């Protein structure tokens, strides 16, 4: 309320008139106006008038009174410093002068008059606007013989003269424009809110993830001061997400938003992503529960029938962790670990290696900086097996991390080789013995078959005398 009251006062110009002093105020219809007395009169009777109508008074005992007629009821307040507060200024409040009268005990009187001039601020067309719409601002101030200077301040505080208007609306024009009226080194500021439709800003820095990292949210949202009804009123045509894996490559459509009630997402090629919330909540973000290697640009787009497109691009980079010759090795082999992005690290990024607790750090070839993108272990041992982690840091913030699990088998000793060879020879000898016994059995069976068939004239079946 204090800021609103302060914003009402445009300028106070002290002028000499016949038998009175006049002060000039600028204000807008509907505002709250504070008329301040020109000094302190605590030991005197004070009165406020609108023309000849008495509005308020205070006596020397501190008792106060305000008019209760229908026009002024609940609109007047008298502060302890004798300021008169008038809420919800009406059109008819502007052309009749207000008066402040001081009556002293010895009979002297002083009268101060207040002239209230109207300030009118408007915007055409009314908000909300789409980028590219013509933005026309109007600031009209009653002069009453004055010659005030008028200019505008855009939401960034940059001065715009009347000759520099209208302008083509951009997202930078969203916010409060301020009309500044200056006269006699005094000024009045009047704000007018301008809404230019746009999406919430995308992250200034890329999002970093890895195949083994925690869930990733790709943000896109509509600012809370914009509603779906306003968006539909501007003839929205489509809302969608696209993915561009490489620069200059063709975009892949991920999701389309059905604009029929109820609003629903229709997946095309989701790549493990899903919408975060109900689109009616103005949050269009996507989330992935598991890590992925889908690096590239994710583009959220609102397209309108007049050809205007609002989009936000979120850059996603992937930290890749690889092991050569693989993740399963034998103790004594050389191991090469590589952890990097698809491009060299910038000066504000660094890597941090976190080996298993039992790993021997003395065996690592870390290089001069201690945490290079490539790590070599000339001869791995069984203690090097387990979970390795590579972390990407930006100053004191960990951006993401990648993990890999190594399995290191021990070397085969001479005794183990002897045992293995002995077992192998025994198995081979057993197989040969089984084969020989099988061959002998087969030969016996063939020999027995020939003995049973040697009789050339077998006796016919029947009974014979003995």
C-alpha positions in Angstrom: 0.0 0.0 0.0 2.9 2.4 0.8 4.4 1.9 -2.6 1.0 2.4 -4.3 0.5 5.6 -2.4 3.9 6.9 -3.2 3.4 6.1 -6.9 0.4 8.3 -7.0 2.3 11.5 -6.4 3.5 12.9 -9.8 4.8 16.2 -8.9 4.1 19.0 -6.4 4.6 22.5 -7.8 4.2 25.3 -5.3 2.7 28.3 -6.8 1.6 31.7 -5.3 -2.1 32.6 -5.7 -4.2 35.4 -4.4 -4.6 34.7 -0.7 -3.6 31.0 -1.0 -0.9 28.6 -2.0 -1.6 26.0 -4.7 -0.1 22.6 -5.1 -0.4 20.5 -8.2 -0.8 16.7 -8.2 -1.0 14.2 -11.1 -2.8 10.9 -10.6 -4.8 8.2 -12.4 -8.4 7.1 -12.1 -8.7 4.2 -9.7 -5.5 5.1 -7.8 -5.0 6.0 -4.1 -4.0 9.6 -3.6 -2.2 11.1 -0.6 -2.7 14.8 -0.1 0.0 16.0 2.3 -0.2 19.2 4.3 2.7 21.7 3.6 3.9 21.5 7.2 3.2 20.4 10.7 0.1 22.0 12.5 -0.3 19.7 15.5 -1.5 22.6 17.9 -4.1 23.9 15.5 -7.5 23.0 14.0 -7.1 21.5 10.5 -9.8 21.0 7.8 -9.9 19.3 4.4 -12.5 20.5 1.8 -13.5 19.4 -1.7 -14.7 22.7 -3.1 -17.0 23.8 -0.3 -17.8 20.3 0.9 -16.1 19.4 4.2 -14.2 16.1 4.0 -12.3 15.8 7.3 -11.1 17.7 10.3 -8.9 17.3 13.4 -9.1 19.4 16.6 -6.4 20.3 19.0 -7.4 17.4 21.3 -6.6 14.9 18.5 -10.2 14.0 17.7 -10.8 13.4 14.0 -13.8 13.1 11.6 -14.3 12.1 8.0 -17.3 12.6 5.7 -19.7 9.6 5.5 -21.8 10.7 2.4 -22.3 7.9 -0.1 -19.7 9.4 -2.5 -16.9 9.5 0.1 -17.9 6.7 2.5 -15.0 4.3 3.1 -12.8 6.3 0.8 -11.3 8.8 3.2 -8.7 8.4 5.9 -6.9 11.1 8.0 -3.4 10.2 9.1 -1.6 11.4 12.2 0.4 13.9 10.2 -2.9 15.3 8.8 -2.4 13.7 5.4 -5.7 13.0 3.6 -5.9 9.5 1.9 -8.4 9.2 -0.9 -8.8 5.7 -2.3 -10.2 4.7 -5.7 -10.1 8.1 -7.4 -13.1 8.8 -9.5 -13.4 10.8 -12.8 -15.3 13.6 -11.0 -12.5 14.0 -8.4 -10.2 15.8 -10.8 -11.7 19.2 -11.7 -12.7 20.6 -8.3 -9.9 21.9 -6.1 -9.1 20.3 -2.7 -8.4 22.8 0.1 -6.4 22.4 3.3 -7.3 25.0 6.0 -5.3 25.7 9.2 -7.2 27.7 12.0 -5.0 28.9 14.8 -6.1 29.7 18.3 -5.5 33.4 18.0 -7.8 33.6 14.9 -5.4 33.5 12.0 -6.1 31.1 9.1 -4.1 29.7 6.3 -5.5 28.0 3.2 -3.7 25.8 0.7 -5.3 24.6 -2.5 -4.6 21.4 -4.4 -5.2 21.0 -8.1 -5.5 17.3 -9.2 -4.6 16.7 -12.9 -5.4 13.5 -14.6 -2.9 11.2 -16.1 -4.0 8.5 -18.5 -1.9 5.5 -19.5 -2.9 2.8 -22.0 -1.6 0.1 -24.2 -2.8 -1.0 -27.6 -3.5 -3.8 -28.4 -4.3 -5.0 -24.9 -2.0 -7.7 -23.4 -1.1 -10.4 -23.8 1.0 -10.0 -27.0 2.9 -12.3 -29.2 6.5 -11.5 -30.2 6.3 -9.4 -33.3 3.0 -7.7 -32.4 3.0 -3.9 -32.6 3.2 -2.4 -29.1 1.7 1.1 -28.9 1.8 3.0 -25.6 0.0 6.2 -24.8 0.6 8.6 -21.9 -1.6 11.6 -21.7 -1.2 14.3 -19.0 -3.5 17.3 -18.5 -1.3 20.4 -18.8 -3.4 23.3 -17.3 -0.8 25.7 -18.7 2.1 23.4 -17.8 4.6 21.9 -20.3 5.6 18.6 -18.9 8.2 16.4 -20.5 7.0 12.8 -21.2 9.0 9.7 -21.9 8.8 5.9 -21.2 11.1 3.5 -19.5 11.0 -0.1 -20.7 11.2 -3.0 -18.2 15.0 -2.8 -18.3 14.9 0.9 -17.4 16.0 2.1 -20.8 14.5 5.4 -21.9 12.2 5.5 -24.9 10.9 8.8 -26.3 7.5 9.1 -27.8 9.1 9.1 -31.3 10.5 5.7 -30.6 7.1 4.2 -30.2 5.3 2.0 -31.2 7.7 -0.9 -31.2 7.6 -4.6 -32.2 7.1 -6.6 -29.1 9.8 -9.0 -28.0 10.2 -11.1 -24.8 12.4 -8.2 -23.5 9.3 -6.0 -23.5 7.5 -8.2 -21.0 7.0 -6.5 -17.6 6.2 -3.0 -16.4 6.6 0.0 -18.7 6.7 3.3 -16.9 5.5 6.6 -18.1 7.5 9.4 -16.6 6.1 12.9 -16.6 8.5 15.7 -15.5 7.8 19.3 -14.8 9.8 21.8 -12.7 12.3 19.1 -11.8 9.4 17.1 -10.2 8.2 13.8 -11.7 5.3 11.4 -11.7 5.7 7.7 -12.7 2.8 5.6 -13.8 3.3 1.9 -14.6 1.4 -0.2 -17.1 2.0 -4.0 -17.2 2.8 -5.5 -20.6 2.6 -9.3 -21.1 4.5 -10.7 -24.0 3.9 -14.5 -24.3 7.1 -16.6 -24.1 8.4 -19.7 -22.4 10.4 -19.6 -19.2 14.2 -19.1 -19.8 16.2 -22.2 -20.7 19.2 -23.1 -18.5 22.2 -20.8 -19.3 24.6 -23.7 -19.0 24.3 -27.2 -20.6 22.9 -30.1 -18.6 25.4 -32.8 -17.9 24.5 -36.5 -17.5 25.9 -40.0 -18.1 24.7 -43.5 -18.7 25.0 -44.3 -14.9 23.8 -40.9 -13.6 20.7 -40.0 -11.6 17.4 -39.0 -13.3 17.6 -36.1 -15.7 15.0 -33.3 -16.1 14.8 -31.4 -19.3 13.0 -28.1 -18.3 10.4 -26.2 -20.3 7.5 -24.3 -18.7 5.0 -21.5 -19.3 5.3 -18.6 -16.9 2.6 -18.5 -14.2 1.2 -15.1 -15.4 0.1 -16.7 -18.7 -2.9 -19.0 -18.8 -3.9 -21.7 -21.3 -7.0 -19.7 -22.1 -4.8 -16.7 -23.2 -2.6 -19.1 -25.3 -5.6 -20.6 -27.0 -7.0 -17.1 -27.6 -3.9 -16.4 -29.7 -4.7 -19.4 -32.0 -2.1 -21.9 -30.8 -1.5 -24.4 -33.5 0.8 -27.0 -31.9 3.1 -27.8 -29.0 5.9 -30.4 -29.3 9.3 -31.6 -28.2 12.1 -32.4 -30.7 15.6 -33.9 -30.3 18.6 -32.9 -32.4 21.4 -35.4 -31.8 24.1 -33.6 -33.8 24.4 -30.1 -35.1 22.8 -29.7 -38.6 21.1 -33.1 -38.2 17.4 -33.6 -38.8 15.3 -33.2 -35.6 13.4 -36.2 -34.2 9.9 -35.6 -32.9 9.6 -36.9 -29.3 6.1 -35.7 -28.2 3.1 -33.9 -29.5 0.6 -32.2 -27.2 -3.0 -32.8 -28.1 -4.8 -29.4 -27.6 -8.2 -30.9 -27.2 -9.6 -31.1 -23.6 -8.1 -32.7 -21.7 -4.6 -31.7 -22.8 -2.6 -34.9 -23.3 0.9 -35.8 -24.5 1.2 -38.2 -27.4 4.6 -39.9 -27.6 6.3 -40.3 -31.0 9.8 -41.5 -30.2 10.3 -40.9 -26.5 13.9 -42.1 -26.0 13.2 -43.1 -22.4 11.7 -39.7 -21.6 8.3 -38.9 -20.2 6.4 -35.7 -19.3 6.9 -34.5 -15.7 3.3 -33.3 -14.9 -0.1 -32.6 -16.3 0.4 -29.9 -19.0 -2.5 -27.9 -17.5 -0.1 -27.1 -14.7 2.0 -25.1 -17.3 5.0 -27.4 -16.8 6.0 -29.0 -20.1 9.3 -30.5 -18.8 10.5 -34.0 -19.6 12.2 -36.4 -17.3 14.4 -39.5 -17.8 14.6 -42.0 -14.8 17.8 -43.7 -16.1 21.0 -42.4 -17.5 21.4 -42.2 -21.3 24.0 -41.4 -23.9 21.5 -39.3 -25.9 23.5 -36.1 -26.1 22.3 -33.2 -28.2 19.7 -30.4 -28.2 16.2 -30.9 -26.8 13.8 -28.3 -28.3 10.4 -27.3 -26.7 8.2 -25.4 -29.2 4.8 -23.5 -29.1 3.7 -22.7 -32.7 0.9 -20.3 -33.5 -1.2 -20.0 -36.6 0.2 -16.6 -37.6 3.6 -18.3 -38.0 5.1 -17.2 -34.6 7.0 -19.9 -32.8 8.2 -19.8 -29.2 10.9 -22.3 -28.4 13.5 -23.2 -25.8 16.6 -25.3 -26.5 18.2 -27.3 -23.7 21.7 -28.5 -24.4 22.5 -31.9 -22.9 26.1 -33.2 -22.7 27.0 -36.8 -21.8 30.1 -37.8 -19.7 31.4 -41.1 -21.3 33.4 -43.6 -19.3 35.2 -46.4 -21.3 37.6 -49.2 -20.4 40.2 -50.8 -22.8 40.6 -53.7 -23.5 37.3 -54.3 -21.6 35.8 -54.6 -18.1 37.0 -58.2 -17.5 40.8 -58.5 -17.2 43.4 -60.8 -15.9 45.8 -59.6 -13.3 49.0 -58.2 -14.9 47.3 -56.7 -18.0 47.5 -53.0 -18.9 44.3 -51.1 -18.4 43.3 -47.8 -20.1 40.4 -45.8 -18.7 39.0 -42.8 -20.6 36.5 -40.3 -19.2 35.5 -37.3 -21.3 32.9 -35.3 -23.1 32.6 -35.3 -26.8 34.8 -32.2 -26.9 37.8 -30.9 -24.8 37.0 -29.6 -21.4 36.7 -25.9 -20.9 38.9 -24.1 -18.4 36.1 -24.1 -15.7 35.6 -27.9 -15.9 37.7 -30.6 -14.4 37.6 -34.4 -13.8 38.0 -36.3 -10.5 38.8 -40.0 -10.4 37.5 -42.1 -7.6 39.0 -45.6 -7.7 37.8 -48.6 -5.5 39.0 -48.3 -1.9 41.4 -51.3 -2.3 43.0 -49.9 -5.5 46.7 -49.1 -5.2 47.0 -45.4 -6.2 50.7 -45.7 -6.6 50.1 -47.9 -9.7 48.1 -45.2 -11.5 49.6 -43.0 -14.2 47.8 -39.8 -13.3 50.0 -37.3 -15.2 50.9 -33.8 -14.0 47.4 -32.5 -13.3 46.3 -35.5 -11.2 43.0 -36.0 -12.9 43.4 -36.3 -16.7 40.7 -37.5 -19.1 42.8 -40.6 -19.8 44.1 -43.0 -17.1 46.6 -45.8 -17.6 47.3 -48.7 -15.2 50.4 -50.6 -16.5 49.6 -53.8 -14.6 46.2 -54.3 -13.0 45.9 -56.3 -9.8 43.0 -57.9 -8.2 42.7 -54.9 -5.9 41.9 -52.7 -8.9 38.6 -54.6 -9.4 35.4 -53.0 -8.3 33.5 -49.8 -9.0 35.4 -46.9 -10.6 33.8 -43.5 -10.7 34.7 -40.4 -12.8 33.2 -37.1 -11.7 32.8 -33.9 -13.7 33.2 -30.7 -11.6 32.6 -27.0 -12.3 34.5 -25.0 -9.7 33.0 -26.4 -6.5 29.9 -28.0 -8.0 29.7 -31.6 -9.1 27.8 -31.7 -12.4 27.6 -35.4 -13.0 29.5 -38.7 -12.6 29.9 -41.9 -14.6 30.7 -45.4 -13.2 32.2 -48.6 -14.5 32.7 -52.0 -12.7 36.0 -53.9 -13.4 36.4 -57.6 -12.8 40.0 -58.6 -12.4 40.8 -62.4 -12.4 44.1 -63.5 -10.8 47.0 -64.9 -12.9 47.3 -68.8 -13.3 50.3 -70.1 -11.3 52.7 -72.9 -12.5 51.2 -75.4 -10.0 47.7 -74.5 -11.4 48.9 -75.1 -14.9 50.4 -78.5 -13.9 47.2 -79.5 -12.3 45.1 -78.4 -15.3 47.5 -80.2 -17.7 47.4 -83.3 -15.6 43.7 -83.3 -15.4 43.5 -82.8 -19.2 45.9 -85.7 -19.9 43.9 -88.0 -17.5 40.7 -87.1 -19.3 42.2 -87.7 -22.7 43.6 -91.1 -21.5 40.2 -92.1 -20.1 38.6 -91.2 -23.4 41.1 -93.3 -25.3 40.6 -96.2 -22.9 36.8 -96.0 -23.3 37.2 -95.9 -27.1 39.5 -99.0 -27.1 37.1 -101.0 -24.9 34.2 -100.0 -27.1 36.0 -101.2 -30.2 36.9 -104.5 -28.6 33.2 -105.0 -27.6 32.1 -104.3 -31.1 34.6 -106.9 -32.5 33.4 -109.6 -30.1 29.8 -109.0 -31.0 30.6 -109.4 -34.7 32.6 -112.7 -34.1 29.7 -114.2 -32.0 27.3 -113.5 -34.8 29.4 -115.4 -37.4 29.6 -118.6 -35.1 25.8 -118.8 -34.8 25.3 -118.8 -38.6 27.9 -121.6 -39.6 25.3 -124.6 -40.1 24.7 -125.0 -43.8 21.8 -127.6 -43.6 19.8 -126.9 -40.5 17.3 -129.4 -39.4 13.6 -128.5 -40.1 11.5 -127.8 -37.2 9.5 -130.7 -35.7 9.8 -133.9 -33.5 12.4 -136.6 -34.0 13.0 -140.2 -32.5 16.0 -140.7 -30.4 
